[in-house]
Amino acid sequence: MLFVVDANVVISSLIKKGITFTVFKYNASIKHCEFIAPEFLFSEINMEKIQSLTKLSKEDIEKTFSLITEQIEFILFSKFADRLPAAMNINFKDSPYLALALTYKCPIFSGDKGLKRQTKVEVFSPRELLDLFKYK
Protein backbone atom coordinates (compact mmCIF):
# COMPACT_ATOMS: atom_id res chain seq x y z
CA MET A 1 0.00 0.00 0.00
CA LEU A 2 1.26 3.47 -0.90
CA PHE A 3 1.37 6.31 1.66
CA VAL A 4 2.53 9.91 1.58
CA VAL A 5 4.81 10.54 4.57
CA ASP A 6 4.71 13.96 6.16
CA ALA A 7 7.54 15.59 8.09
CA ASN A 8 5.93 15.23 11.51
CA VAL A 9 6.24 11.42 11.52
CA VAL A 10 9.87 11.63 10.46
CA ILE A 11 10.65 14.24 13.13
CA SER A 12 8.74 12.27 15.76
CA SER A 13 10.78 9.16 14.96
CA LEU A 14 14.01 11.11 15.27
CA ILE A 15 13.10 12.60 18.65
CA LYS A 16 11.68 9.52 20.34
CA LYS A 17 11.70 5.89 19.37
CA GLY A 18 7.97 5.43 19.99
CA ILE A 19 5.12 4.14 17.86
CA THR A 20 6.07 6.20 14.82
CA PHE A 21 9.60 4.80 14.81
CA THR A 22 8.16 1.29 15.26
CA VAL A 23 6.14 1.73 12.06
CA PHE A 24 9.28 2.55 10.07
CA LYS A 25 11.34 -0.17 11.75
CA TYR A 26 8.68 -2.81 11.19
CA ASN A 27 8.15 -1.73 7.58
CA ALA A 28 11.89 -1.89 6.90
CA SER A 29 11.76 -5.62 7.54
CA ILE A 30 8.37 -6.60 6.10
CA LYS A 31 8.06 -4.02 3.27
CA HIS A 32 4.30 -3.79 3.77
CA CYS A 33 4.09 -0.15 2.69
CA GLU A 34 5.64 2.03 0.05
CA PHE A 35 6.30 5.59 1.17
CA ILE A 36 6.57 8.75 -0.90
CA ALA A 37 7.14 12.35 0.14
CA PRO A 38 7.73 15.74 -1.47
CA GLU A 39 11.42 16.49 -1.85
CA PHE A 40 11.13 19.55 0.37
CA LEU A 41 10.47 17.29 3.37
CA PHE A 42 14.21 17.60 4.01
CA SER A 43 13.87 21.36 4.44
CA GLU A 44 11.35 20.83 7.25
CA ILE A 45 13.79 18.77 9.29
CA ASN A 46 16.14 20.76 11.51
CA MET A 47 18.67 18.29 12.90
CA GLU A 48 20.08 20.77 15.42
CA LYS A 49 16.63 21.37 16.89
CA ILE A 50 15.93 17.64 16.94
CA GLN A 51 19.22 17.02 18.75
CA SER A 52 18.22 19.59 21.38
CA LEU A 53 14.83 17.89 21.95
CA THR A 54 15.98 14.30 22.30
CA LYS A 55 18.02 12.14 24.60
CA LEU A 56 19.21 10.06 21.64
CA SER A 57 22.81 10.35 20.49
CA LYS A 58 23.70 12.07 17.23
CA GLU A 59 24.76 8.68 15.84
CA ASP A 60 21.42 7.13 16.82
CA ILE A 61 19.55 10.00 15.15
CA GLU A 62 21.59 9.58 11.96
CA LYS A 63 20.94 5.80 11.89
CA THR A 64 17.23 6.38 12.41
CA PHE A 65 17.16 9.04 9.69
CA SER A 66 18.83 6.63 7.26
CA LEU A 67 16.42 3.82 8.17
CA ILE A 68 13.50 6.13 7.40
CA THR A 69 14.76 7.90 4.28
CA GLU A 70 15.83 4.62 2.66
CA GLN A 71 12.14 3.67 2.64
CA ILE A 72 10.88 6.91 1.06
CA GLU A 73 10.81 7.81 -2.60
CA PHE A 74 11.14 11.57 -2.85
CA ILE A 75 8.94 13.15 -5.51
CA LEU A 76 9.74 16.31 -7.45
CA PHE A 77 7.35 19.22 -6.98
CA SER A 78 6.64 19.28 -10.71
CA LYS A 79 5.00 15.83 -10.44
CA PHE A 80 2.18 17.13 -8.22
CA ALA A 81 2.18 20.93 -8.69
CA ASP A 82 -1.08 20.86 -10.66
CA ARG A 83 -2.92 19.56 -7.55
CA LEU A 84 -1.51 22.24 -5.26
CA PRO A 85 -4.35 24.79 -5.69
CA ALA A 86 -6.97 22.20 -4.71
CA ALA A 87 -4.82 21.05 -1.80
CA MET A 88 -4.38 24.64 -0.57
CA ASN A 89 -8.16 24.94 -0.35
CA ILE A 90 -8.24 21.88 1.90
CA ASN A 91 -5.36 22.73 4.25
CA PHE A 92 -2.84 25.43 3.35
CA LYS A 93 -0.16 24.37 5.85
CA ASP A 94 0.00 20.78 4.61
CA SER A 95 -0.91 21.44 0.99
CA PRO A 96 2.18 19.81 -0.59
CA TYR A 97 1.44 16.53 1.20
CA LEU A 98 -2.23 16.72 0.26
CA ALA A 99 -1.37 17.54 -3.37
CA LEU A 100 0.93 14.55 -3.52
CA ALA A 101 -1.76 12.29 -2.00
CA LEU A 102 -4.34 13.61 -4.46
CA THR A 103 -1.97 12.99 -7.38
CA TYR A 104 -1.18 9.43 -6.36
CA LYS A 105 -4.66 8.73 -4.95
CA CYS A 106 -3.25 7.41 -1.69
CA PRO A 107 -3.56 8.12 2.04
CA ILE A 108 -1.16 10.12 4.18
CA PHE A 109 0.85 8.78 7.13
CA SER A 110 0.79 11.58 9.70
CA GLY A 111 0.29 12.33 13.36
CA ASP A 112 -0.95 15.85 12.56
CA LYS A 113 -4.41 16.23 14.12
CA GLY A 114 -5.27 19.19 11.87
CA LEU A 115 -4.50 17.16 8.79
CA LYS A 116 -6.58 14.30 10.17
CA ARG A 117 -9.65 16.59 10.45
CA GLN A 118 -9.88 17.25 6.71
CA THR A 119 -12.04 14.80 4.74
CA LYS A 120 -10.65 14.79 1.19
CA VAL A 121 -7.70 12.46 1.80
CA GLU A 122 -7.54 9.58 4.26
CA VAL A 123 -4.93 10.05 6.97
CA PHE A 124 -3.48 7.20 9.03
CA SER A 125 -1.98 7.99 12.42
CA PRO A 126 1.08 6.04 13.57
CA ARG A 127 -1.12 3.83 15.78
CA GLU A 128 -3.57 3.16 12.92
CA LEU A 129 -0.77 2.23 10.53
CA LEU A 130 0.85 -0.06 13.09
CA ASP A 131 -2.53 -1.72 13.68
CA LEU A 132 -2.90 -2.17 9.92
CA PHE A 133 0.41 -4.06 9.90
CA LYS A 134 -0.77 -6.36 12.66
CA TYR A 135 -3.94 -7.33 10.82
CA LYS A 136 -2.36 -8.02 7.41
ROSE-4610 file (N, C-alpha, C; in Angstrom, 1 decimal, always signed):
// ROSE-4610
residu = [M/M/M/L/L/L/F/F/F/V/V/V/V/V/V/D/D/D/A/A/A/N/N/N/V/V/V/V/V/V/I/I/I/S/S/S/S/S/S/L/L/L/I/I/I/K/K/K/K/K/K/G/G/G/I/I/I/T/T/T/F/F/F/T/T/T/V/V/V/F/F/F/K/K/K/Y/Y/Y/N/N/N/A/A/A/S/S/S/I/I/I/K/K/K/H/H/H/C/C/C/E/E/E/F/F/F/I/I/I/A/A/A/P/P/P/E/E/E/F/F/F/L/L/L/F/F/F/S/S/S/E/E/E/I/I/I/N/N/N/M/M/M/E/E/E/K/K/K/I/I/I/Q/Q/Q/S/S/S/L/L/L/T/T/T/K/K/K/L/L/L/S/S/S/K/K/K/E/E/E/D/D/D/I/I/I/E/E/E/K/K/K/T/T/T/F/F/F/S/S/S/L/L/L/I/I/I/T/T/T/E/E/E/Q/Q/Q/I/I/I/E/E/E/F/F/F/I/I/I/L/L/L/F/F/F/S/S/S/K/K/K/F/F/F/A/A/A/D/D/D/R/R/R/L/L/L/P/P/P/A/A/A/A/A/A/M/M/M/N/N/N/I/I/I/N/N/N/F/F/F/K/K/K/D/D/D/S/S/S/P/P/P/Y/Y/Y/L/L/L/A/A/A/L/L/L/A/A/A/L/L/L/T/T/T/Y/Y/Y/K/K/K/C/C/C/P/P/P/I/I/I/F/F/F/S/S/S/G/G/G/D/D/D/K/K/K/G/G/G/L/L/L/K/K/K/R/R/R/Q/Q/Q/T/T/T/K/K/K/V/V/V/E/E/E/V/V/V/F/F/F/S/S/S/P/P/P/R/R/R/E/E/E/L/L/L/L/L/L/D/D/D/L/L/L/F/F/F/K/K/K/Y/Y/Y/K/K/K]
num = [1/1/1/2/2/2/3/3/3/4/4/4/5/5/5/6/6/6/7/7/7/8/8/8/9/9/9/10/10/10/11/11/11/12/12/12/13/13/13/14/14/14/15/15/15/16/16/16/17/17/17/18/18/18/19/19/19/20/20/20/21/21/21/22/22/22/23/23/23/24/24/24/25/25/25/26/26/26/27/27/27/28/28/28/29/29/29/30/30/30/31/31/31/32/32/32/33/33/33/34/34/34/35/35/35/36/36/36/37/37/37/38/38/38/39/39/39/40/40/40/41/41/41/42/42/42/43/43/43/44/44/44/45/45/45/46/46/46/47/47/47/48/48/48/49/49/49/50/50/50/51/51/51/52/52/52/53/53/53/54/54/54/55/55/55/56/56/56/57/57/57/58/58/58/59/59/59/60/60/60/61/61/61/62/62/62/63/63/63/64/64/64/65/65/65/66/66/66/67/67/67/68/68/68/69/69/69/70/70/70/71/71/71/72/72/72/73/73/73/74/74/74/75/75/75/76/76/76/77/77/77/78/78/78/79/79/79/80/80/80/81/81/81/82/82/82/83/83/83/84/84/84/85/85/85/86/86/86/87/87/87/88/88/88/89/89/89/90/90/90/91/91/91/92/92/92/93/93/93/94/94/94/95/95/95/96/96/96/97/97/97/98/98/98/99/99/99/100/100/100/101/101/101/102/102/102/103/103/103/104/104/104/105/105/105/106/106/106/107/107/107/108/108/108/109/109/109/110/110/110/111/111/111/112/112/112/113/113/113/114/114/114/115/115/115/116/116/116/117/117/117/118/118/118/119/119/119/120/120/120/121/121/121/122/122/122/123/123/123/124/124/124/125/125/125/126/126/126/127/127/127/128/128/128/129/129/129/130/130/130/131/131/131/132/132/132/133/133/133/134/134/134/135/135/135/136/136/136]
x = [+0.8/+0.0/+0.9/+0.5/+1.3/+0.8/+1.7/+1.4/+2.3/+1.7/+2.5/+3.0/+4.3/+4.8/+5.0/+4.5/+4.7/+5.9/+6.3/+7.5/+7.3/+6.1/+5.9/+6.2/+5.9/+6.2/+7.7/+8.4/+9.9/+10.5/+10.1/+10.6/+10.3/+9.1/+8.7/+9.6/+9.9/+10.8/+12.2/+12.6/+14.0/+14.1/+13.1/+13.1/+12.9/+12.0/+11.7/+11.4/+11.9/+11.7/+10.4/+9.3/+8.0/+7.3/+6.0/+5.1/+5.5/+5.7/+6.1/+7.3/+8.4/+9.6/+9.3/+8.5/+8.2/+7.6/+6.7/+6.1/+7.3/+8.2/+9.3/+10.2/+10.5/+11.3/+10.7/+9.4/+8.7/+8.6/+8.3/+8.1/+9.5/+10.6/+11.9/+12.1/+11.5/+11.8/+10.7/+9.4/+8.4/+8.0/+8.4/+8.1/+6.6/+5.8/+4.3/+3.8/+4.5/+4.1/+5.2/+4.7/+5.6/+5.4/+6.4/+6.3/+6.8/+6.1/+6.6/+6.4/+7.2/+7.1/+7.6/+7.2/+7.7/+9.2/+10.0/+11.4/+11.7/+10.8/+11.1/+11.0/+10.6/+10.5/+11.8/+12.9/+14.2/+14.3/+13.7/+13.9/+13.1/+12.2/+11.4/+12.0/+13.1/+13.8/+15.0/+15.0/+16.1/+16.9/+18.0/+18.7/+19.2/+19.6/+20.1/+19.0/+17.8/+16.6/+16.3/+16.3/+15.9/+16.9/+18.2/+19.2/+19.0/+18.5/+18.2/+17.0/+16.1/+14.8/+14.9/+15.9/+16.0/+17.1/+17.0/+18.0/+18.9/+18.5/+19.2/+20.5/+21.5/+22.8/+22.7/+23.7/+23.7/+23.8/+24.6/+24.8/+23.4/+22.7/+21.4/+20.4/+20.4/+19.6/+19.9/+21.2/+21.6/+21.2/+21.3/+20.9/+19.4/+18.7/+17.2/+16.8/+17.5/+17.2/+17.4/+18.5/+18.8/+17.8/+17.4/+16.4/+15.1/+14.7/+13.5/+13.6/+14.6/+14.8/+15.0/+15.6/+15.8/+14.5/+13.4/+12.1/+11.3/+11.7/+10.9/+11.4/+10.5/+10.8/+10.4/+11.4/+11.1/+10.7/+9.6/+8.9/+9.2/+9.6/+9.7/+8.4/+8.5/+7.4/+6.6/+7.3/+6.6/+5.7/+5.9/+5.0/+3.6/+3.5/+2.2/+1.7/+2.5/+2.2/+0.8/+0.2/-1.1/-2.2/-1.9/-2.9/-2.8/-1.8/-1.5/-2.7/-3.2/-4.3/-5.5/-5.9/-7.0/-6.6/-5.3/-4.8/-4.8/-4.4/-4.4/-5.8/-6.8/-8.2/-8.6/-7.9/-8.2/-7.5/-6.2/-5.4/-4.1/-4.0/-2.8/-1.5/-1.4/-0.2/+0.4/-0.4/+0.0/-0.3/-0.5/-0.9/+0.0/+1.3/+2.2/+1.9/+1.7/+1.4/+0.1/-0.9/-2.2/-2.2/-1.5/-1.4/-0.7/+0.3/+0.9/+0.0/-0.8/-1.8/-2.9/-3.3/-4.3/-3.8/-2.6/-2.0/-1.9/-1.4/-1.2/-2.4/-3.4/-4.7/-4.3/-3.7/-3.3/-3.4/-3.5/-3.6/-2.2/-2.3/-1.2/-0.9/+0.4/+0.8/+1.3/+0.5/+0.8/+0.2/+0.8/+0.3/-0.3/-0.4/-1.0/-2.5/-3.0/-4.4/-5.2/-4.6/-5.3/-5.4/-4.4/-4.5/-5.5/-5.6/-6.6/-8.0/-8.3/-9.7/-10.2/-9.4/-9.9/-10.5/-11.3/-12.0/-11.8/-10.9/-10.6/-9.6/-8.7/-7.7/-7.7/-7.6/-7.5/-6.2/-6.2/-4.9/-4.8/-3.7/-3.5/-2.5/-2.9/-2.0/-1.0/+0.1/+1.1/+0.4/-0.4/-1.1/-2.0/-2.7/-3.6/-2.7/-1.6/-0.8/-0.1/+0.3/+0.9/-0.2/-1.4/-2.5/-2.8/-2.7/-2.9/-1.9/-0.6/+0.4/+0.0/-0.5/-0.8/-1.9/-2.8/-3.9/-3.8/-2.6/-2.4/-1.8]
y = [-1.2/+0.0/+1.2/+2.2/+3.5/+4.5/+5.2/+6.3/+7.5/+8.7/+9.9/+10.1/+10.3/+10.5/+12.0/+12.5/+14.0/+14.1/+15.3/+15.6/+15.3/+15.4/+15.2/+13.8/+12.8/+11.4/+11.1/+11.8/+11.6/+12.3/+13.5/+14.2/+13.5/+13.0/+12.3/+11.0/+10.3/+9.2/+9.5/+10.7/+11.1/+11.6/+12.1/+12.6/+11.5/+10.6/+9.5/+8.2/+7.2/+5.9/+5.3/+5.9/+5.4/+4.7/+4.8/+4.1/+4.5/+5.8/+6.2/+5.5/+5.5/+4.8/+3.3/+2.7/+1.3/+1.0/+1.9/+1.7/+1.6/+2.6/+2.5/+1.3/+1.0/-0.2/-1.5/-1.6/-2.8/-2.9/-1.8/-1.7/-2.0/-1.6/-1.9/-3.4/-4.2/-5.6/-6.3/-5.9/-6.6/-6.0/-4.7/-4.0/-4.0/-3.8/-3.8/-2.5/-1.4/-0.1/+0.4/+1.2/+2.0/+3.5/+4.2/+5.6/+6.6/+7.7/+8.8/+10.0/+11.0/+12.4/+13.4/+14.6/+15.7/+15.9/+16.3/+16.5/+17.5/+18.5/+19.5/+19.1/+17.8/+17.3/+17.5/+17.4/+17.6/+19.0/+20.0/+21.4/+21.6/+20.7/+20.8/+20.2/+19.5/+18.8/+19.5/+20.0/+20.8/+19.8/+19.3/+18.3/+18.9/+20.1/+20.8/+20.9/+21.3/+21.4/+20.0/+19.0/+17.6/+17.2/+17.4/+17.0/+17.7/+18.9/+19.6/+19.1/+18.4/+17.9/+16.4/+15.7/+14.3/+13.9/+12.7/+12.1/+11.2/+11.0/+10.1/+10.7/+9.9/+10.3/+10.8/+11.6/+12.1/+10.9/+9.9/+8.7/+7.9/+7.8/+7.1/+7.9/+9.2/+10.0/+9.8/+9.8/+9.6/+8.2/+7.2/+5.8/+5.7/+6.4/+6.4/+7.1/+8.3/+9.0/+8.2/+7.5/+6.6/+5.5/+4.9/+3.8/+4.3/+5.5/+6.1/+6.6/+7.3/+7.9/+6.8/+5.7/+4.6/+4.0/+4.2/+3.7/+4.6/+5.9/+6.9/+7.3/+7.3/+7.8/+9.3/+10.1/+11.6/+12.0/+12.8/+13.2/+14.6/+14.9/+16.3/+17.1/+18.3/+19.2/+19.2/+19.2/+19.3/+18.1/+17.0/+15.8/+16.0/+17.0/+17.1/+18.6/+19.5/+20.9/+21.3/+20.5/+20.9/+20.6/+19.8/+19.6/+20.5/+21.3/+22.2/+23.2/+23.9/+24.8/+24.1/+22.9/+22.2/+21.8/+21.4/+21.1/+22.3/+23.4/+24.6/+25.0/+24.7/+24.9/+24.0/+22.9/+21.9/+22.2/+22.5/+22.7/+23.4/+24.7/+25.4/+24.9/+24.7/+24.4/+23.1/+22.1/+20.8/+20.5/+21.6/+21.4/+20.6/+20.7/+19.8/+18.3/+17.9/+16.5/+16.1/+17.0/+16.7/+16.7/+17.6/+17.5/+16.2/+15.8/+14.5/+13.4/+13.4/+12.3/+12.3/+13.5/+13.6/+13.1/+13.4/+13.0/+11.5/+10.9/+9.4/+8.6/+9.4/+8.7/+7.7/+8.3/+7.4/+8.2/+7.5/+8.1/+8.7/+9.5/+10.1/+9.5/+9.3/+8.8/+10.0/+10.4/+11.6/+11.5/+12.2/+12.3/+13.7/+14.5/+15.9/+15.8/+16.3/+16.2/+17.2/+18.3/+19.2/+18.6/+17.9/+17.2/+16.0/+15.4/+14.3/+14.8/+16.0/+16.6/+16.8/+17.0/+17.3/+15.9/+16.0/+14.8/+14.4/+15.1/+14.8/+13.7/+13.5/+12.5/+11.7/+10.4/+9.6/+9.8/+9.9/+10.1/+9.0/+8.2/+7.2/+7.7/+7.6/+8.0/+6.9/+7.1/+6.0/+4.8/+5.0/+3.8/+3.1/+3.8/+3.2/+2.4/+2.9/+2.2/+1.0/+1.1/-0.1/-1.1/-0.8/-1.7/-2.4/-1.6/-2.2/-3.3/-3.0/-4.1/-5.3/-5.2/-6.4/-7.2/-6.6/-7.3/-7.7/-7.6/-8.0/-9.4]
z = [+0.0/+0.0/+0.0/-0.8/-0.9/+0.1/+0.7/+1.7/+1.4/+1.5/+1.6/+3.0/+3.2/+4.6/+4.8/+5.9/+6.2/+7.2/+7.3/+8.1/+9.6/+10.1/+11.5/+12.0/+11.1/+11.5/+11.5/+10.5/+10.5/+11.7/+12.0/+13.1/+14.4/+14.6/+15.8/+16.0/+14.9/+15.0/+15.4/+15.0/+15.3/+16.7/+17.3/+18.7/+19.7/+19.4/+20.3/+19.6/+20.0/+19.4/+19.9/+19.6/+20.0/+18.9/+18.8/+17.9/+16.4/+16.2/+14.8/+14.3/+15.2/+14.8/+14.6/+15.4/+15.3/+13.9/+13.4/+12.1/+11.0/+11.0/+10.1/+10.3/+11.5/+11.8/+11.3/+11.6/+11.2/+9.7/+9.0/+7.6/+6.9/+7.5/+6.9/+6.7/+7.6/+7.5/+6.7/+6.8/+6.1/+4.8/+4.5/+3.3/+2.9/+3.9/+3.8/+3.0/+3.3/+2.7/+1.8/+0.8/+0.1/+0.5/+0.7/+1.2/+0.1/-0.1/-0.9/-0.1/-0.5/+0.1/-0.8/-0.7/-1.5/-1.1/-2.1/-1.8/-0.7/-0.6/+0.4/+1.8/+2.0/+3.4/+4.1/+3.4/+4.0/+4.6/+4.0/+4.4/+5.7/+6.0/+7.3/+8.5/+8.2/+9.3/+9.7/+10.9/+11.5/+12.5/+12.1/+12.9/+14.2/+14.2/+15.4/+16.4/+16.0/+16.9/+17.4/+16.5/+16.9/+18.0/+17.8/+18.7/+20.1/+20.1/+21.4/+22.1/+21.4/+21.9/+22.4/+22.1/+22.3/+23.2/+23.8/+24.6/+23.8/+22.5/+21.6/+21.2/+21.0/+20.5/+19.0/+18.6/+17.2/+16.3/+16.7/+15.8/+15.7/+16.8/+16.8/+15.9/+16.0/+15.2/+13.7/+13.4/+12.0/+11.5/+12.3/+11.9/+11.7/+12.5/+12.4/+11.1/+10.9/+9.7/+8.4/+8.4/+7.3/+7.1/+8.2/+8.2/+7.5/+7.9/+7.4/+5.9/+5.6/+4.3/+3.2/+3.6/+2.7/+2.2/+3.0/+2.6/+1.8/+1.7/+1.1/-0.3/-1.3/-2.6/-2.6/-2.9/-2.8/-4.2/-4.3/-5.5/-5.8/-7.0/-7.4/-7.4/-7.0/-7.0/-8.3/-9.4/-10.7/-11.0/-10.3/-10.4/-9.8/-8.9/-8.2/-8.1/-8.8/-8.7/-9.2/-10.1/-10.7/-9.6/-8.6/-7.5/-6.4/-6.4/-5.3/-5.0/-6.0/-5.7/-5.0/-5.4/-4.7/-3.3/-3.1/-1.8/-0.9/-1.4/-0.6/+0.0/-0.8/-0.4/+0.8/+0.9/+1.9/+3.2/+3.1/+4.3/+3.8/+3.9/+3.4/+3.9/+5.2/+5.9/+5.3/+5.1/+4.6/+3.1/+2.4/+1.0/+0.1/+0.3/-0.6/-0.4/+0.9/+1.2/+0.7/+0.8/+0.3/-1.3/-1.9/-3.4/-3.9/-3.2/-3.5/-3.3/-2.2/-2.0/-3.0/-3.4/-4.5/-5.8/-6.1/-7.4/-7.4/-6.4/-6.4/-5.8/-5.5/-4.9/-3.8/-2.8/-1.7/-0.4/+0.7/+2.0/+2.5/+3.6/+4.2/+5.5/+5.8/+7.1/+7.9/+8.9/+9.7/+11.1/+12.0/+13.4/+13.6/+12.5/+12.6/+12.7/+13.9/+14.1/+13.2/+12.8/+11.9/+10.5/+10.1/+8.8/+8.8/+10.0/+10.2/+10.1/+10.4/+10.4/+9.0/+8.1/+6.7/+6.2/+5.2/+4.7/+3.3/+2.6/+1.2/+1.0/+1.9/+1.8/+3.1/+3.1/+4.3/+4.9/+6.2/+7.0/+8.0/+8.0/+9.0/+10.1/+11.3/+12.4/+12.6/+13.3/+13.6/+14.2/+15.1/+15.8/+14.8/+13.9/+12.9/+11.9/+11.5/+10.5/+11.2/+12.4/+13.1/+13.2/+13.6/+13.7/+12.3/+11.3/+9.9/+9.6/+10.1/+9.9/+10.6/+11.8/+12.7/+12.1/+11.3/+10.8/+9.4/+8.8/+7.4/+7.4]
